[in-house]
Amino acid sequence: MTQTVGYGVLYYSFAVLMRPIAVTLQVSTATVTGAMTCSILAGAVMAVPVGRWLDRRGGRALMTTGSLAATGLLVAWSQVQQAWQLYAVLIGIGVTGAMVLYEPAFAVVVSWFDSVRRPKALLGVTLVAGFASAIFLPLAGSLVDRYGWRTALLVLAVVHGAVTVPLHALVVRKAPHLEPDGPRPAATDRTAGDRAAVVRAALRDARFWAMAVAFVAHGAAMTAMTFHLVGLLTDAGHPATFAATVAGLLGVLSVTGRIVLTGAQRRIRMTTVVAAIFAVQAVAALSLLVVGGSRLGAVIGVVAFGLGFGVASLAAPALLADRYGTVAYATIAGSLSVPITLARAGAPLGAAALLTDGGYLPVAVGISGACLVAAAGILARAASPSPLPSPADSTHV
C-alpha cells in the first residue's frame, strides 16, 4: 500500500503536474523536466548510504522519517514561486524517495521472509504497486482540472501522509527469521564485519557485474520506451489519443509480467525466464517499426514489450538475495541501483539524441539492442556458484 501511494504521488503525478507548473512559473517544460532529472540523481546518490542504514538498523525509523519528510516536501512543492525552489524541493523528494520506495521496501521484505516465501512476498508488493500509475495519473489529472496544481499537491500530500506514515511506523519492524532448528538472528543483528565481508565478496563477483550490465541496459530501455512510445506510435500515423491509450497498457502489463515470472520460475530457472522475456522485448521493439502502423500491430507490439516492463523490479531482489543472502542485501542492492538509476535518468536524453529526420528507427533499434544486452547479462555466469562460503540464504559468512 505504501509503495502504491508513494510511487503514485512522488513519481507518477509529475507527468500531470509538469505542464501547469511550467505555465505558472513561466519556464519551459524542459526546465521543469530537469528538476525531475535532478530528483532521480539525488535518489541515486542516497542509494548506498540508505542500504547501509537498512542493513544495520532496519526500515522502520528510516521509512517513517522519509514519509514524514516527503509529505512536508509535497506541501512545500505546492508553494514554489521560482524555478530554483522547484529544483530544491524535487531534489529533496528524490532523497526521501530513496528512503521510502522500492529499494527499502524490498530490503524489509527480503529480511523478513525466508527463501521459500520471499518470491510471493515480493510479488505481492510489486503487484499492488503496479497499479500506482493507473490510480494516481487520473486522480492527479482530476484534481488539477478541478482545483489547480497547487491544491492538487496539497490533497496528494494529505493522502501520502495519511497512508504511508502510520503504516511505516506501526507495521515495519525487524524480522525474527525462523530456521528448522529454531530462531536465528535477523540480518540487521549481524556484525559490521560480517556485512562488509559479504559486500566485498559480491563486488568481486563477476556474476554481480553481469547482472549490473543486464539491469542497467534494461532500465535504460524501459525508460526510453516510456518517454518515446507515444511519439513512436504517432510517428507511425496513429492519433495521439490512441497512442497515449496504448502506451497506458505498459503499467497494467507490468503486473501481468510479474505474475508470469513468479509462476514460471517454479518450473524453470529464474534467469532463463527473465532472459527469455527480455529477448521477447527486443523483438517487440523492432516489431513496432514493422507492424506498428496498424492498430492491431501496435497493440500486439506494446503488449509483447509490456510483459517485461516490471520484471526487473521483481527479479533483481530475488536474484541478489538468492546469491548473496540477506546479511548485506540492502547495501548490495543499493550499489546496484546507483548505475541503474543513472541509466534511467540519462536514457530519455540519449534516445532523443538518436532521433533523426528518418523517424524513430534508431531509437527502436537502440531499445531492442539494450534488451538483448540485458538478456545476455542475465544468462552470463548464471550457473556459477555463490562467492559466499555458506548457503545463499544464511546470515553466516
C-alpha positions in Angstrom: 0.0 0.0 0.0 2.8 2.5 0.9 4.5 1.7 -2.4 1.4 2.3 -4.4 0.8 5.7 -2.8 4.5 6.6 -2.7 5.1 6.0 -6.4 1.7 7.4 -7.4 2.2 10.7 -5.5 6.0 11.2 -5.6 6.7 9.9 -9.2 3.7 9.4 -11.5 1.8 12.6 -10.6 4.7 14.6 -12.0 3.6 13.8 -15.6 0.3 15.5 -14.9 1.8 18.5 -13.0 4.7 19.3 -15.3 2.9 21.4 -17.9 0.7 23.5 -15.5 3.8 24.1 -13.3 5.8 25.3 -16.3 2.9 27.7 -17.2 2.6 29.1 -13.7 6.4 29.6 -13.2 6.8 30.9 -16.8 9.5 28.4 -17.6 9.9 25.8 -20.3 8.8 22.2 -19.8 12.4 21.2 -20.3 13.3 23.3 -17.2 10.7 21.5 -15.2 11.7 18.1 -16.5 15.3 19.0 -15.5 14.1 19.2 -11.9 12.8 15.7 -12.0 16.1 14.5 -13.5 17.9 16.1 -10.6 15.4 14.3 -8.3 16.3 11.0 -9.8 20.0 11.7 -9.5 19.6 12.7 -5.8 17.9 9.3 -5.2 20.9 7.6 -6.8 23.3 9.4 -4.5 21.4 8.2 -1.5 21.1 4.6 -2.5 24.2 3.2 -0.9 24.0 5.1 2.5 20.3 4.1 2.7 21.2 0.5 2.1 23.8 0.5 4.8 21.3 2.0 7.2 18.8 -0.7 6.4 21.3 -3.5 6.9 22.3 -2.1 10.3 19.0 -0.8 11.7 16.1 -1.9 9.7 13.5 0.1 7.9 11.0 1.5 10.5 12.7 4.7 11.5 14.1 5.4 8.0 10.9 4.8 6.2 8.8 6.7 8.7 11.1 9.7 8.7 11.2 9.6 4.9 7.4 9.5 4.7 7.1 12.5 7.0 9.7 14.5 5.1 8.2 13.6 1.7 4.8 14.7 2.9 6.2 18.1 4.1 8.1 18.5 0.8 4.8 17.9 -1.1 3.3 20.8 0.8 6.4 22.9 0.0 6.1 21.9 -3.7 2.6 23.4 -3.8 4.0 26.8 -2.7 7.0 27.2 -5.1 7.3 30.5 -6.9 10.6 30.2 -8.8 12.4 27.5 -10.7 15.2 27.2 -8.1 12.7 26.5 -5.4 11.2 23.7 -7.6 14.6 22.2 -8.1 15.3 22.3 -4.3 12.0 20.6 -3.4 12.3 17.9 -6.1 15.9 17.1 -5.0 14.6 16.7 -1.5 11.8 14.4 -2.8 14.5 12.4 -4.6 16.3 11.9 -1.3 13.2 10.9 0.6 12.1 8.6 -2.3 15.3 6.6 -1.8 14.2 6.2 1.9 10.6 5.0 1.2 10.2 3.5 -2.3 11.1 0.1 -3.8 14.7 -0.4 -2.5 13.9 0.0 1.2 10.6 -1.9 0.8 12.4 -4.8 -0.9 15.1 -4.8 1.9 12.4 -5.1 4.5 10.6 -7.9 2.7 13.9 -9.8 2.0 15.0 -9.6 5.6 11.6 -10.8 6.9 10.8 -13.8 4.6 12.8 -16.9 4.1 13.8 -18.1 0.6 10.6 -20.2 0.2 8.1 -17.4 1.0 10.1 -14.5 -0.4 9.1 -14.7 -4.1 5.4 -14.5 -3.2 6.0 -11.6 -0.8 8.0 -9.6 -3.4 5.3 -10.4 -6.0 2.7 -9.1 -3.5 4.5 -5.7 -3.2 5.1 -5.3 -6.9 1.6 -6.4 -7.9 -0.2 -3.8 -5.8 2.4 -1.1 -6.5 2.0 -1.8 -10.2 -1.4 -0.1 -10.2 0.1 3.2 -8.9 0.1 4.8 -12.4 -3.5 3.5 -13.1 -4.7 5.1 -9.9 -2.8 8.3 -9.5 -2.4 9.6 -13.0 -6.2 10.0 -13.4 -6.6 11.1 -9.8 -3.9 13.8 -10.2 -5.4 14.9 -13.5 -8.8 15.2 -12.0 -7.5 17.2 -9.1 -5.5 19.6 -11.3 -8.5 20.1 -13.6 -10.8 20.9 -10.7 -8.7 22.7 -8.2 -5.4 23.7 -9.9 -2.0 22.1 -9.4 -1.2 23.8 -6.1 -4.3 22.5 -4.3 -3.9 19.1 -6.1 -0.5 18.8 -4.4 -1.9 19.6 -1.0 -4.6 16.9 -1.4 -1.9 14.4 -2.6 0.2 15.4 0.4 -2.6 14.6 2.8 -3.2 11.2 1.1 0.5 10.4 1.2 0.9 11.3 4.8 -2.3 9.6 6.0 -1.3 6.3 4.4 2.4 6.0 4.5 3.4 7.5 7.8 1.3 5.3 10.1 1.9 2.1 8.1 5.7 2.5 8.1 5.7 3.5 11.8 3.4 0.7 13.1 4.0 -2.2 10.7 7.6 -2.2 9.7 9.9 -3.9 12.2 12.9 -6.2 12.4 12.3 -9.8 11.4 12.9 -12.8 13.6 13.8 -15.3 10.9 13.0 -18.9 11.6 15.1 -21.9 10.7 14.1 -25.6 11.2 16.2 -25.7 14.3 14.8 -22.5 15.8 15.2 -18.8 15.5 18.3 -17.2 14.1 19.4 -13.6 14.3 18.0 -11.2 11.8 20.4 -9.8 9.2 20.4 -6.4 11.0 21.8 -8.1 14.1 25.0 -9.3 12.4 28.3 -7.5 12.9 29.6 -4.8 10.6 32.5 -7.2 9.7 30.1 -9.8 8.5 28.3 -7.3 6.3 31.5 -5.9 4.9 32.7 -9.3 4.0 29.6 -10.1 2.1 29.7 -6.8 0.3 33.3 -7.3 -0.7 32.5 -10.8 -2.0 29.6 -9.5 -4.1 31.6 -6.7 -5.6 34.4 -9.1 -6.5 32.0 -11.5 -8.1 31.8 -11.4 -11.9 28.2 -12.5 -11.7 27.3 -9.3 -9.9 28.7 -7.2 -12.7 27.0 -9.3 -15.3 23.7 -8.6 -13.5 24.6 -4.9 -13.3 25.1 -4.7 -17.0 21.8 -6.5 -17.6 19.7 -4.4 -15.3 21.4 -1.1 -16.4 20.7 -1.9 -20.0 17.1 -3.0 -19.3 16.4 0.1 -17.1 17.6 2.4 -19.9 15.5 0.6 -22.4 12.3 0.8 -20.2 12.7 4.5 -19.5 13.5 5.3 -23.1 10.3 3.4 -24.3 8.2 5.1 -21.6 9.2 8.6 -22.8 9.1 7.9 -26.5 6.4 5.3 -27.1 3.7 7.8 -27.8 6.0 9.7 -30.2 6.9 6.4 -31.9 3.2 5.5 -32.4 2.2 8.9 -33.6 5.1 9.0 -36.0 3.7 5.7 -37.4 0.5 7.5 -38.2 -1.7 6.9 -35.2 -3.8 9.7 -33.5 -2.3 11.0 -30.2 -5.3 9.7 -28.2 -4.9 6.2 -29.5 -1.1 6.3 -28.9 -1.5 7.5 -25.3 -4.1 4.9 -24.6 -2.0 2.1 -25.9 1.1 3.4 -24.1 -1.0 3.3 -20.9 -1.1 -0.5 -21.2 2.5 -0.7 -20.1 1.7 -0.2 -16.4 -1.1 -2.8 -16.4 1.0 -5.3 -18.4 3.9 -4.9 -15.9 1.7 -6.6 -13.4 0.9 -9.4 -15.8 4.6 -9.9 -16.5 5.4 -10.2 -12.8 2.7 -12.9 -12.4 4.1 -14.8 -15.3 7.6 -14.6 -13.9 6.6 -15.8 -10.4 4.6 -18.7 -11.8 7.2 -19.8 -14.4 10.1 -19.8 -12.0 8.6 -22.6 -10.1 9.4 -24.9 -13.0 12.1 -23.0 -14.9 15.3 -21.3 -13.6 14.5 -17.7 -13.0 17.4 -16.4 -15.1 16.2 -18.4 -18.1 12.7 -16.9 -17.7 13.9 -13.4 -17.3 16.3 -13.7 -20.3 13.5 -15.0 -22.5 11.2 -12.1 -21.5 14.0 -9.6 -22.3 14.6 -11.2 -25.7 10.8 -11.0 -26.4 11.0 -7.3 -25.6 13.9 -6.9 -28.1 11.8 -8.4 -30.8 8.7 -6.4 -29.8 10.6 -3.1 -30.0 11.6 -3.9 -33.6 8.2 -5.1 -34.5 6.7 -1.7 -33.8 8.7 -0.5 -36.8 7.4 -3.2 -39.0 3.7 -3.7 -38.0 3.2 -0.7 -35.7 1.5 1.2 -38.5 -1.7 -0.8 -38.0 -3.7 -0.6 -34.8 -3.6 -4.3 -34.2 0.1 -4.4 -34.8 0.7 -1.5 -32.4 -1.3 -3.2 -29.7 0.5 -6.6 -30.2 3.9 -4.9 -30.1 3.1 -2.9 -27.0 1.6 -6.0 -25.2 4.7 -8.1 -26.0 7.0 -5.3 -24.8 4.9 -4.5 -21.8 5.1 -8.1 -20.4 8.7 -7.4 -19.4 8.1 -3.9 -18.2 8.0 -4.7 -14.5 10.1 -7.9 -14.5 13.4 -6.3 -13.4 11.9 -4.8 -10.2 10.9 -8.3 -9.1 13.8 -10.3 -10.5 16.7 -8.1 -9.1 15.9 -8.5 -5.4 15.2 -12.2 -5.8 18.4 -12.9 -7.7 20.5 -10.8 -5.3 19.1 -12.4 -2.2 19.4 -15.9 -3.5 23.1 -15.4 -4.4 24.4 -13.1 -1.6 22.0 -13.8 1.2 20.3 -11.3 3.5 23.1 -10.1 5.7 24.1 -7.2 3.5 21.2 -7.3 0.9 20.3 -3.6 1.2 23.9 -2.4 0.7 24.5 -4.6 -2.3 21.1 -3.7 -3.8 21.9 0.0 -3.2 25.3 -0.5 -5.0 23.4 -2.0 -8.0 20.7 0.7 -8.0 23.1 3.6 -8.5 24.1 2.8 -12.1 20.6 1.7 -12.9 19.2 5.0 -11.7 21.8 6.9 -13.6 20.9 5.0 -16.8 17.2 5.7 -16.3 18.0 9.4 -15.8 20.0 9.6 -19.0 18.1 7.3 -21.2 15.4 9.8 -22.4 18.0 12.3 -23.4 20.1 9.6 -25.1 17.0 8.3 -27.0 16.2 11.9 -28.0 19.7 12.3 -29.4 19.1 9.2 -31.6 16.0 10.8 -33.2 16.7 11.7 -36.9 14.7 13.0 -39.8 14.1 9.4 -40.7 12.0 8.9 -37.6 12.2 6.5 -34.6 14.2 3.7 -36.3 17.4 4.4 -34.4 15.5 4.7 -31.1 13.7 1.4 -31.6 16.9 -0.3 -32.7 18.7 1.1 -29.6 16.0 -0.1 -27.3 16.0 -3.6 -28.9 19.8 -3.8 -28.6 19.7 -2.8 -24.9 17.1 -5.6 -24.3 19.4 -8.1 -26.0 22.3 -7.0 -23.9 20.1 -7.4 -20.8 19.2 -10.9 -21.8 22.8 -11.8 -22.3 23.8 -10.3 -19.0 21.2 -12.3 -17.1 22.5 -15.5 -18.6 26.2 -14.7 -18.1 27.7 -16.9 -15.4 24.2 -17.7 -14.1 25.2 -21.2 -13.1 28.4 -20.2 -11.3 28.5 -20.9 -7.5 27.8 -18.1 -5.0 31.1 -16.5 -3.7 29.9 -16.9 -0.1 31.2 -19.9 1.8 27.7 -20.5 3.2 24.2 -21.1 1.8 22.8 -18.1 0.0 20.0 -17.5 2.5 22.2 -17.9 5.6 23.2 -15.0 7.8 26.7 -16.5 8.4 29.7 -15.6 6.3 
